[in-house]
Amino acid sequence: MSEKFNLYGKDYELANLDEIEMAYFNSQIQTLFGTNDSVERQLIMDRKDLVLLAIRAVKQAISSHPTFRGIYAGDTELGFTPIRPVHTKRGDGVGAIRDTWDHVVAAETWADWLCSSTANTGYLLDKRMGQIILYLKSYNSPTPYASEVQFKIGRTQFLPFDFRSIRLGDNKHNIAIHPLPTMFVMPSTDELFADLYADVAGTEILALGGLSIGLGAFLKNTTSVTWQT
């Protein structure tokens, strides 16, 4: 019987990583996601143990249980990379795969941010990829437009999260980055949905911070491809 991990009342089955896989993880997690004094790297390292659990959960969820090789993953191996726009869908009534983090927001209004083509409805990730969500970062630094976000993953709806303090740049580099509660999204299992509230109208450039974990054949794509769910 496989080992399990519970997060927010949901059990995730975990695959094991062998010594070589763990060596890849330990070496890469400490060196690839920012410089030594990077705030973003620190947010990832603070939850290193949860990142490892997410990798094990995604490995178990993908039917081939691929060998983990991180950033060096071949087509049929398991890799990870920072979440990129092409790993999400935009909430503009189209539900298309993103090619940028740009998102037009209206003042004092909630609007779909991560969404399918149906309003207020999430989307399934590709069956070859899962995600661990850890933080938000705005490239409109130091004055982001967005101020609140609410996530729903499967049956779990999170409380609205106020991140207005992102504008303060309350970190050693004064950048617009803010931690979120840790969230797992498994391949082709739970719908991911998020809506966004903005105080000021404009084009927000808000990135979903965390890691996409999946088969190298999927993660290596530089443009959007048809998702398999």
C-alpha positions as CSV (number, residue, x, y, z in Angstrom):
1,M,0.0,0.0,0.0
2,S,1.4,3.4,-1.0
3,E,2.2,6.1,1.4
4,K,-0.2,9.0,1.7
5,F,-0.1,12.7,2.5
6,N,-3.1,14.8,3.6
7,L,-3.5,18.5,2.6
8,Y,-6.7,20.4,3.4
9,G,-8.6,17.2,4.0
10,K,-7.5,15.5,0.7
11,D,-5.3,12.4,0.6
12,Y,-2.5,12.3,-2.0
13,E,-0.8,9.0,-2.7
14,L,3.0,9.2,-2.9
15,A,5.5,7.4,-5.0
16,N,9.0,6.8,-3.7
17,L,12.1,8.5,-5.1
18,D,15.3,6.5,-5.1
19,E,18.7,7.8,-4.1
20,I,19.6,9.1,-7.6
21,E,16.2,10.9,-7.9
22,M,16.7,12.4,-4.4
23,A,20.2,13.6,-5.4
24,Y,18.8,15.4,-8.5
25,F,16.1,17.0,-6.3
26,N,18.5,18.2,-3.5
27,S,21.1,19.6,-5.9
28,Q,18.6,21.4,-8.2
29,I,16.2,22.8,-5.6
30,Q,19.1,24.6,-3.9
31,T,20.6,26.1,-7.0
32,L,18.2,26.6,-9.9
33,F,15.5,28.9,-8.6
34,G,17.3,32.2,-8.0
35,T,20.5,33.6,-6.6
36,N,21.5,33.0,-3.0
37,D,19.8,36.1,-1.7
38,S,16.7,35.7,-3.9
39,V,13.3,36.3,-2.1
40,E,11.6,33.9,-4.6
41,R,14.2,31.2,-4.0
42,Q,13.6,31.6,-0.2
43,L,9.9,31.1,-0.7
44,I,10.5,27.9,-2.4
45,M,13.2,26.7,0.0
46,D,11.0,27.5,3.0
47,R,8.6,24.8,1.6
48,K,11.1,22.4,0.2
49,D,9.5,19.5,2.0
50,L,6.2,20.2,0.5
51,V,7.7,20.6,-3.0
52,L,9.2,17.1,-2.5
53,L,5.8,15.7,-1.5
54,A,4.2,17.3,-4.6
55,I,6.8,15.7,-6.8
56,R,6.1,12.3,-5.3
57,A,2.3,12.9,-5.6
58,V,2.6,13.8,-9.3
59,K,4.9,10.8,-10.0
60,Q,2.3,8.6,-8.5
61,A,-0.5,10.2,-10.4
62,I,1.1,9.8,-13.8
63,S,0.4,6.3,-15.0
64,S,3.9,5.5,-16.1
65,H,5.4,6.6,-12.7
66,P,8.3,8.3,-14.5
67,T,11.8,8.6,-13.0
68,F,12.5,12.1,-11.6
69,R,15.3,14.0,-13.3
70,G,14.3,17.6,-12.6
71,I,15.4,20.2,-15.1
72,Y,17.3,17.6,-17.1
73,A,14.2,15.4,-17.7
74,G,13.9,13.6,-21.0
75,D,10.6,13.2,-22.8
76,T,9.4,10.3,-20.7
77,E,11.0,11.4,-17.4
78,L,9.6,13.6,-14.6
79,G,10.9,17.2,-14.5
80,F,10.0,20.5,-12.9
81,T,10.2,24.1,-13.9
82,P,8.7,27.4,-12.6
83,I,5.1,27.7,-13.6
84,R,5.0,29.4,-17.0
85,P,2.1,31.2,-18.7
86,V,1.6,28.2,-21.1
87,H,0.9,26.0,-18.1
88,T,-2.2,28.0,-17.3
89,K,-5.5,29.2,-19.0
90,R,-6.7,32.7,-18.9
91,G,-10.1,33.8,-17.6
92,D,-11.4,36.1,-20.3
93,G,-14.3,34.1,-21.5
94,V,-12.1,32.2,-23.9
95,G,-10.3,29.8,-21.6
96,A,-7.3,29.7,-24.0
97,I,-3.8,28.7,-22.9
98,R,-1.9,31.7,-21.9
99,D,1.2,33.0,-23.7
100,T,1.8,35.9,-21.3
101,W,1.0,36.9,-17.7
102,D,-0.7,40.1,-18.9
103,H,-4.3,40.4,-17.7
104,V,-6.6,43.4,-18.1
105,V,-8.4,44.2,-14.9
106,A,-11.3,46.6,-14.1
107,A,-11.4,48.8,-11.0
108,E,-13.2,47.5,-7.9
109,T,-14.4,44.3,-9.7
110,W,-13.9,40.6,-9.4
111,A,-13.1,38.8,-12.6
112,D,-12.0,35.4,-13.7
113,W,-8.2,35.0,-13.8
114,L,-7.5,31.3,-14.2
115,C,-10.6,29.8,-15.9
116,S,-12.0,27.6,-18.6
117,S,-14.1,29.0,-21.4
118,T,-17.1,28.9,-19.1
119,A,-17.3,31.7,-16.6
120,N,-16.6,30.9,-13.0
121,T,-15.5,27.4,-14.0
122,G,-12.1,25.9,-13.6
123,Y,-10.0,23.8,-15.9
124,L,-8.2,20.4,-15.6
125,L,-4.5,20.4,-16.0
126,D,-3.0,18.3,-18.7
127,K,-2.6,14.6,-17.7
128,R,1.2,15.0,-18.0
129,M,1.6,17.8,-15.5
130,G,0.7,18.8,-11.9
131,Q,1.5,22.0,-10.0
132,I,2.4,23.2,-6.6
133,I,1.3,26.8,-6.1
134,L,3.3,28.8,-3.5
135,Y,3.1,32.6,-4.2
136,L,2.2,35.5,-6.4
137,K,4.5,38.0,-8.0
138,S,3.6,41.1,-10.0
139,Y,5.8,42.6,-12.7
140,N,3.9,45.9,-12.2
141,S,6.3,46.4,-9.2
142,P,6.1,48.5,-7.1
143,T,2.4,49.4,-7.7
144,P,0.4,46.3,-8.8
145,Y,-3.2,46.7,-9.7
146,A,-4.6,43.5,-8.3
147,S,-5.3,43.2,-4.6
148,E,-7.3,40.0,-3.8
149,V,-7.5,36.5,-5.2
150,Q,-9.7,33.5,-4.5
151,F,-8.8,29.9,-5.5
152,K,-10.9,26.9,-6.0
153,I,-9.2,23.5,-6.5
154,G,-11.6,20.6,-7.0
155,R,-14.2,20.8,-4.2
156,T,-11.9,23.0,-2.0
157,Q,-12.8,26.7,-2.2
158,F,-10.2,28.9,-0.4
159,L,-11.1,32.1,1.4
160,P,-10.4,35.3,-0.6
161,F,-6.8,36.2,0.0
162,D,-5.9,39.9,0.4
163,F,-2.4,40.6,-0.9
164,R,-2.5,44.4,-1.0
165,S,0.6,44.5,1.1
166,I,2.5,43.3,-2.0
167,R,2.6,47.0,-2.9
168,L,4.8,47.6,0.1
169,G,7.6,45.5,-1.1
170,D,8.0,44.2,2.4
171,N,11.1,42.1,1.8
172,K,14.8,42.8,1.5
173,H,14.7,43.6,-2.2
174,N,11.5,45.6,-2.1
175,I,9.9,43.5,-4.9
176,A,6.2,42.7,-5.4
177,I,6.0,39.1,-4.3
178,H,3.6,37.6,-1.7
179,P,3.3,34.0,-0.3
180,L,0.1,32.0,-0.7
181,P,-1.2,29.0,1.1
182,T,0.4,25.9,-0.4
183,M,-1.8,24.3,-3.0
184,F,-1.4,21.1,-5.0
185,V,-3.1,20.6,-8.4
186,M,-2.8,17.1,-9.7
187,P,-2.8,16.0,-13.4
188,S,-6.2,15.8,-15.0
189,T,-7.9,15.4,-11.6
190,D,-9.1,18.6,-9.9
191,E,-10.3,21.7,-11.7
192,L,-8.3,24.8,-11.0
193,F,-10.1,28.2,-10.8
194,A,-9.1,31.6,-9.5
195,D,-10.7,35.0,-9.7
196,L,-9.0,38.3,-9.1
197,Y,-10.0,41.6,-7.6
198,A,-8.4,44.9,-8.5
199,D,-8.5,48.3,-6.9
200,V,-7.2,50.0,-10.0
201,A,-7.9,49.4,-13.7
202,G,-5.1,48.5,-15.9
203,T,-3.0,45.7,-17.4
204,E,-1.8,43.6,-14.5
205,I,1.2,41.3,-15.1
206,L,0.6,38.8,-12.3
207,A,2.5,35.5,-12.3
208,L,1.4,32.4,-10.5
209,G,4.5,31.4,-8.4
210,G,5.4,27.8,-7.8
211,L,6.5,24.8,-9.9
212,S,5.0,22.8,-12.7
213,I,5.9,19.1,-12.3
214,G,5.5,16.8,-15.3
215,L,6.8,14.8,-18.2
216,G,9.7,16.4,-20.0
217,A,7.9,16.0,-23.3
218,F,5.2,18.4,-22.1
219,L,7.2,20.8,-20.0
220,K,9.7,21.5,-22.8
221,N,7.1,23.1,-25.1
222,T,7.9,26.7,-25.7
223,T,4.4,27.5,-27.1
224,S,1.0,26.3,-26.2
225,V,0.0,22.8,-27.2
226,T,-3.2,20.9,-27.0
227,W,-3.8,19.6,-23.5
228,Q,-4.6,16.0,-22.9
229,T,-7.1,15.5,-20.0
